[in-house]
Structures are given as C-alpha cells and as structure tokens.
Amino acid sequence: MDLHNNQITLGEILSYPPAREVLKQELPGLYGSPLMGMARGMSLQSVLQFAKGNVSPDKVRRVLEQLQSV
C-alpha cells in the first residue's frame, strides 16, 4: 500500500481490508477504540504523533512495514 509519505488518512487505510486487518491484529486495543472513528480524517503522520508514548517505536515500525507490504 502506498502510504503517500504518511499523508494517507486513517480512513483510507481502514477502507482497505488488508490494511484494516493489519491494524486489527497489531493494535487491537486501538482498533476497537472510539478514537479510531474520530481520527478517520487525520493523516497517518498525525496519528503517529499522537501514538508516541502509547505505542512502542518497534511496534510502529512493524505496523508501517506491514501496511506498506499489503
């Protein structure tokens, strides 16, 4: 998946079933959160800024790699 230099929106990611599965598997606590719905219009870059401190850098790297490969 082309993440457009992390400018793709969370909504675009969630609308692509293979990418949605990556988020569901790797971030189950966040996937089911109401925050996901509120963040649909945010860019991936913005979401990553908010994730700092809540998600480890290794997890973020792994999720980004998986998203790029679907």
A tleap script that builds the chain and sets N, CA, C and O, in Angstrom:
source leaprc.protein.ff14SB
mol = sequence {
  NMET ASP LEU HIE ASN ASN GLN ILE THR LEU
  GLY GLU ILE LEU SER TYR PRO PRO ALA ARG
  GLU VAL LEU LYS GLN GLU LEU PRO GLY LEU
  TYR GLY SER PRO LEU MET GLY MET ALA ARG
  GLY MET SER LEU GLN SER VAL LEU GLN PHE
  ALA LYS GLY ASN VAL SER PRO ASP LYS VAL
  ARG ARG VAL LEU GLU GLN LEU GLN SER CVAL
}
set mol.1.N position { 0.852 -1.168 0.000 }
set mol.1.CA position { 0.000 0.000 0.000 }
set mol.1.C position { 0.898 1.230 0.000 }
set mol.1.O position { 1.884 1.301 0.733 }
set mol.2.N position { 0.541 2.177 -0.822 }
set mol.2.CA position { 1.287 3.435 -0.865 }
set mol.2.C position { 0.766 4.343 0.247 }
set mol.2.O position { -0.396 4.748 0.232 }
set mol.3.N position { 1.614 4.652 1.188 }
set mol.3.CA position { 1.221 5.472 2.328 }
set mol.3.C position { 1.392 6.967 2.058 }
set mol.3.O position { 1.164 7.787 2.948 }
set mol.4.N position { 1.795 7.328 0.831 }
set mol.4.CA position { 1.925 8.734 0.418 }
set mol.4.C position { 2.748 9.539 1.424 }
set mol.4.O position { 2.327 10.603 1.878 }
set mol.5.N position { 3.925 9.016 1.762 }
set mol.5.CA position { 4.806 9.681 2.743 }
set mol.5.C position { 4.076 9.963 4.051 }
set mol.5.O position { 4.244 11.022 4.657 }
set mol.6.N position { 3.261 8.997 4.477 }
set mol.6.CA position { 2.474 9.070 5.715 }
set mol.6.C position { 1.414 10.163 5.687 }
set mol.6.O position { 0.941 10.590 6.741 }
set mol.7.N position { 1.033 10.623 4.495 }
set mol.7.CA position { -0.026 11.621 4.374 }
set mol.7.C position { -1.383 10.984 4.066 }
set mol.7.O position { -2.393 11.683 3.990 }
set mol.8.N position { -1.410 9.672 3.890 }
set mol.8.CA position { -2.662 8.947 3.700 }
set mol.8.C position { -3.497 9.100 4.969 }
set mol.8.O position { -2.942 9.175 6.065 }
set mol.9.N position { -4.811 9.146 4.835 }
set mol.9.CA position { -5.643 9.293 6.031 }
set mol.9.C position { -5.906 7.930 6.666 }
set mol.9.O position { -5.823 6.892 6.010 }
set mol.10.N position { -6.216 7.962 7.922 }
set mol.10.CA position { -6.565 6.735 8.620 }
set mol.10.C position { -7.811 6.117 7.986 }
set mol.10.O position { -7.929 4.895 7.903 }
set mol.11.N position { -8.728 6.954 7.547 }
set mol.11.CA position { -9.929 6.464 6.876 }
set mol.11.C position { -9.607 5.689 5.612 }
set mol.11.O position { -10.234 4.665 5.340 }
set mol.12.N position { -8.633 6.164 4.829 }
set mol.12.CA position { -8.219 5.451 3.622 }
set mol.12.C position { -7.618 4.093 3.972 }
set mol.12.O position { -7.870 3.097 3.293 }
set mol.13.N position { -6.827 4.066 5.029 }
set mol.13.CA position { -6.229 2.803 5.468 }
set mol.13.C position { -7.324 1.843 5.912 }
set mol.13.O position { -7.313 0.669 5.542 }
set mol.14.N position { -8.270 2.340 6.705 }
set mol.14.CA position { -9.330 1.482 7.217 }
set mol.14.C position { -10.280 0.995 6.123 }
set mol.14.O position { -10.950 -0.023 6.294 }
set mol.15.N position { -10.340 1.711 5.011 }
set mol.15.CA position { -11.230 1.295 3.929 }
set mol.15.C position { -10.633 0.186 3.065 }
set mol.15.O position { -11.329 -0.384 2.226 }
set mol.16.N position { -9.363 -0.121 3.261 }
set mol.16.CA position { -8.698 -1.185 2.511 }
set mol.16.C position { -8.603 -2.411 3.416 }
set mol.16.O position { -7.818 -2.413 4.364 }
set mol.17.N position { -9.397 -3.464 3.137 }
set mol.17.CA position { -9.482 -4.615 4.052 }
set mol.17.C position { -8.144 -5.219 4.499 }
set mol.17.O position { -7.998 -5.502 5.688 }
set mol.18.N position { -7.156 -5.434 3.610 }
set mol.18.CA position { -5.894 -5.996 4.114 }
set mol.18.C position { -5.190 -5.075 5.118 }
set mol.18.O position { -4.601 -5.551 6.089 }
set mol.19.N position { -5.250 -3.771 4.886 }
set mol.19.CA position { -4.630 -2.816 5.814 }
set mol.19.C position { -5.405 -2.763 7.120 }
set mol.19.O position { -4.814 -2.670 8.196 }
set mol.20.N position { -6.729 -2.821 7.027 }
set mol.20.CA position { -7.563 -2.834 8.229 }
set mol.20.C position { -7.221 -4.044 9.093 }
set mol.20.O position { -7.185 -3.937 10.318 }
set mol.21.N position { -6.969 -5.194 8.467 }
set mol.21.CA position { -6.592 -6.403 9.209 }
set mol.21.C position { -5.270 -6.223 9.945 }
set mol.21.O position { -5.112 -6.694 11.071 }
set mol.22.N position { -4.318 -5.538 9.305 }
set mol.22.CA position { -3.026 -5.269 9.955 }
set mol.22.C position { -3.271 -4.491 11.243 }
set mol.22.O position { -2.735 -4.844 12.294 }
set mol.23.N position { -4.075 -3.439 11.166 }
set mol.23.CA position { -4.348 -2.637 12.357 }
set mol.23.C position { -5.093 -3.446 13.409 }
set mol.23.O position { -4.814 -3.339 14.603 }
set mol.24.N position { -6.028 -4.246 12.958 }
set mol.24.CA position { -6.814 -5.064 13.886 }
set mol.24.C position { -5.923 -6.058 14.623 }
set mol.24.O position { -6.098 -6.271 15.823 }
set mol.25.N position { -4.972 -6.666 13.924 }
set mol.25.CA position { -4.090 -7.660 14.532 }
set mol.25.C position { -3.016 -7.021 15.392 }
set mol.25.O position { -2.731 -7.503 16.489 }
set mol.26.N position { -2.421 -5.952 14.912 }
set mol.26.CA position { -1.275 -5.353 15.596 }
set mol.26.C position { -1.665 -4.374 16.702 }
set mol.26.O position { -0.924 -4.204 17.670 }
set mol.27.N position { -2.824 -3.731 16.564 }
set mol.27.CA position { -3.245 -2.718 17.534 }
set mol.27.C position { -4.690 -2.965 17.964 }
set mol.27.O position { -5.546 -2.099 17.785 }
set mol.28.N position { -4.965 -4.138 18.526 }
set mol.28.CA position { -6.360 -4.471 18.844 }
set mol.28.C position { -7.007 -3.504 19.838 }
set mol.28.O position { -8.201 -3.224 19.726 }
set mol.29.N position { -6.260 -2.998 20.789 }
set mol.29.CA position { -6.820 -2.067 21.757 }
set mol.29.C position { -7.217 -0.742 21.123 }
set mol.29.O position { -8.234 -0.148 21.483 }
set mol.30.N position { -6.420 -0.294 20.191 }
set mol.30.CA position { -6.727 0.955 19.497 }
set mol.30.C position { -7.761 0.746 18.406 }
set mol.30.O position { -8.583 1.625 18.148 }
set mol.31.N position { -7.724 -0.416 17.763 }
set mol.31.CA position { -8.644 -0.673 16.650 }
set mol.31.C position { -10.095 -0.563 17.094 }
set mol.31.O position { -10.917 0.011 16.379 }
set mol.32.N position { -10.417 -1.099 18.249 }
set mol.32.CA position { -11.789 -1.069 18.735 }
set mol.32.C position { -12.155 0.207 19.467 }
set mol.32.O position { -13.283 0.341 19.943 }
set mol.33.N position { -11.246 1.129 19.565 }
set mol.33.CA position { -11.452 2.358 20.327 }
set mol.33.C position { -12.277 3.384 19.547 }
set mol.33.O position { -12.166 3.462 18.324 }
set mol.34.N position { -13.098 4.167 20.241 }
set mol.34.CA position { -13.828 5.256 19.584 }
set mol.34.C position { -12.880 6.288 18.960 }
set mol.34.O position { -13.267 7.032 18.058 }
set mol.35.N position { -11.651 6.324 19.444 }
set mol.35.CA position { -10.677 7.254 18.880 }
set mol.35.C position { -10.417 6.980 17.407 }
set mol.35.O position { -10.145 7.904 16.640 }
set mol.36.N position { -10.500 5.713 17.007 }
set mol.36.CA position { -10.276 5.369 15.596 }
set mol.36.C position { -11.301 6.065 14.715 }
set mol.36.O position { -10.960 6.579 13.650 }
set mol.37.N position { -12.539 6.084 15.145 }
set mol.37.CA position { -13.570 6.755 14.369 }
set mol.37.C position { -13.351 8.249 14.285 }
set mol.37.O position { -13.562 8.861 13.237 }
set mol.38.N position { -12.928 8.831 15.386 }
set mol.38.CA position { -12.687 10.272 15.414 }
set mol.38.C position { -11.461 10.653 14.594 }
set mol.38.O position { -11.364 11.783 14.117 }
set mol.39.N position { -10.530 9.728 14.425 }
set mol.39.CA position { -9.274 10.032 13.737 }
set mol.39.C position { -9.304 9.673 12.252 }
set mol.39.O position { -8.283 9.802 11.576 }
set mol.40.N position { -10.431 9.232 11.733 }
set mol.40.CA position { -10.512 8.790 10.329 }
set mol.40.C position { -10.017 9.835 9.339 }
set mol.40.O position { -9.434 9.475 8.316 }
set mol.41.N position { -10.227 11.094 9.606 }
set mol.41.CA position { -9.816 12.145 8.680 }
set mol.41.C position { -8.391 12.619 8.873 }
set mol.41.O position { -7.898 13.445 8.106 }
set mol.42.N position { -7.729 12.101 9.892 }
set mol.42.CA position { -6.349 12.521 10.181 }
set mol.42.C position { -5.357 11.784 9.296 }
set mol.42.O position { -5.585 10.641 8.899 }
set mol.43.N position { -4.254 12.455 8.993 }
set mol.43.CA position { -3.194 11.793 8.238 }
set mol.43.C position { -2.483 10.778 9.127 }
set mol.43.O position { -2.494 10.886 10.353 }
set mol.44.N position { -1.876 9.811 8.493 }
set mol.44.CA position { -1.115 8.816 9.243 }
set mol.44.C position { -0.016 9.497 10.045 }
set mol.44.O position { 0.269 9.091 11.172 }
set mol.45.N position { 0.596 10.513 9.485 }
set mol.45.CA position { 1.651 11.250 10.191 }
set mol.45.C position { 1.117 11.835 11.503 }
set mol.45.O position { 1.782 11.755 12.536 }
set mol.46.N position { -0.071 12.416 11.460 }
set mol.46.CA position { -0.679 12.980 12.668 }
set mol.46.C position { -1.000 11.894 13.684 }
set mol.46.O position { -0.773 12.065 14.881 }
set mol.47.N position { -1.527 10.781 13.201 }
set mol.47.CA position { -1.851 9.668 14.090 }
set mol.47.C position { -0.589 9.153 14.765 }
set mol.47.O position { -0.602 8.836 15.954 }
set mol.48.N position { 0.505 9.068 14.004 }
set mol.48.CA position { 1.770 8.594 14.568 }
set mol.48.C position { 2.272 9.541 15.656 }
set mol.48.O position { 2.847 9.095 16.649 }
set mol.49.N position { 2.060 10.834 15.477 }
set mol.49.CA position { 2.471 11.801 16.502 }
set mol.49.C position { 1.697 11.568 17.798 }
set mol.49.O position { 2.269 11.632 18.886 }
set mol.50.N position { 0.398 11.300 17.680 }
set mol.50.CA position { -0.426 11.030 18.865 }
set mol.50.C position { -0.083 9.693 19.500 }
set mol.50.O position { -0.253 9.519 20.707 }
set mol.51.N position { 0.400 8.741 18.695 }
set mol.51.CA position { 0.705 7.394 19.198 }
set mol.51.C position { 1.976 7.366 20.033 }
set mol.51.O position { 2.160 6.459 20.846 }
set mol.52.N position { 2.856 8.348 19.844 }
set mol.52.CA position { 4.097 8.365 20.615 }
set mol.52.C position { 3.769 8.289 22.100 }
set mol.52.O position { 2.895 9.004 22.591 }
set mol.53.N position { 4.466 7.431 22.798 }
set mol.53.CA position { 4.229 7.261 24.214 }
set mol.53.C position { 3.195 6.190 24.530 }
set mol.53.O position { 3.182 5.645 25.634 }
set mol.54.N position { 2.328 5.886 23.571 }
set mol.54.CA position { 1.320 4.849 23.761 }
set mol.54.C position { 1.658 3.563 23.017 }
set mol.54.O position { 1.235 2.476 23.411 }
set mol.55.N position { 2.416 3.697 21.947 }
set mol.55.CA position { 2.804 2.547 21.128 }
set mol.55.C position { 4.317 2.600 20.975 }
set mol.55.O position { 4.877 3.653 20.668 }
set mol.56.N position { 4.977 1.468 21.188 }
set mol.56.CA position { 6.443 1.448 21.120 }
set mol.56.C position { 6.921 1.744 19.698 }
set mol.56.O position { 6.234 1.419 18.730 }
set mol.57.N position { 8.095 2.357 19.574 }
set mol.57.CA position { 8.653 2.624 18.245 }
set mol.57.C position { 8.804 1.349 17.408 }
set mol.57.O position { 8.607 1.379 16.193 }
set mol.58.N position { 9.152 0.236 18.051 }
set mol.58.CA position { 9.277 -1.023 17.309 }
set mol.58.C position { 7.936 -1.456 16.739 }
set mol.58.O position { 7.865 -1.929 15.604 }
set mol.59.N position { 6.879 -1.298 17.514 }
set mol.59.CA position { 5.535 -1.665 17.051 }
set mol.59.C position { 5.120 -0.764 15.891 }
set mol.59.O position { 4.561 -1.243 14.904 }
set mol.60.N position { 5.389 0.530 16.003 }
set mol.60.CA position { 5.053 1.470 14.926 }
set mol.60.C position { 5.795 1.076 13.656 }
set mol.60.O position { 5.200 1.033 12.579 }
set mol.61.N position { 7.084 0.789 13.772 }
set mol.61.CA position { 7.880 0.395 12.610 }
set mol.61.C position { 7.307 -0.856 11.968 }
set mol.61.O position { 7.181 -0.927 10.746 }
set mol.62.N position { 6.960 -1.841 12.784 }
set mol.62.CA position { 6.422 -3.107 12.288 }
set mol.62.C position { 5.084 -2.892 11.565 }
set mol.62.O position { 4.845 -3.471 10.505 }
set mol.63.N position { 4.227 -2.065 12.143 }
set mol.63.CA position { 2.924 -1.793 11.525 }
set mol.63.C position { 3.116 -1.079 10.193 }
set mol.63.O position { 2.462 -1.427 9.209 }
set mol.64.N position { 4.004 -0.084 10.144 }
set mol.64.CA position { 4.251 0.628 8.901 }
set mol.64.C position { 4.796 -0.302 7.817 }
set mol.64.O position { 4.395 -0.212 6.657 }
set mol.65.N position { 5.705 -1.189 8.197 }
set mol.65.CA position { 6.244 -2.151 7.233 }
set mol.65.C position { 5.146 -3.051 6.693 }
set mol.65.O position { 5.091 -3.323 5.494 }
set mol.66.N position { 4.273 -3.510 7.575 }
set mol.66.CA position { 3.190 -4.381 7.148 }
set mol.66.C position { 2.202 -3.634 6.243 }
set mol.66.O position { 1.743 -4.188 5.244 }
set mol.67.N position { 1.874 -2.393 6.582 }
set mol.67.CA position { 0.971 -1.622 5.758 }
set mol.67.C position { 1.557 -1.396 4.367 }
set mol.67.O position { 0.840 -1.453 3.368 }
set mol.68.N position { 2.856 -1.142 4.307 }
set mol.68.CA position { 3.497 -0.917 3.011 }
set mol.68.C position { 3.527 -2.188 2.162 }
set mol.68.O position { 3.599 -2.116 0.935 }
set mol.69.N position { 3.472 -3.346 2.810 }
set mol.69.CA position { 3.566 -4.595 2.049 }
set mol.69.C position { 2.213 -5.157 1.611 }
set mol.69.O position { 2.172 -6.126 0.853 }
set mol.70.N position { 1.094 -4.560 2.079 }
set mol.70.CA position { -0.219 -5.066 1.651 }
set mol.70.C position { -0.704 -4.356 0.421 }
set mol.70.O position { -1.789 -4.654 -0.077 }
savepdb mol mol.pdb
quit
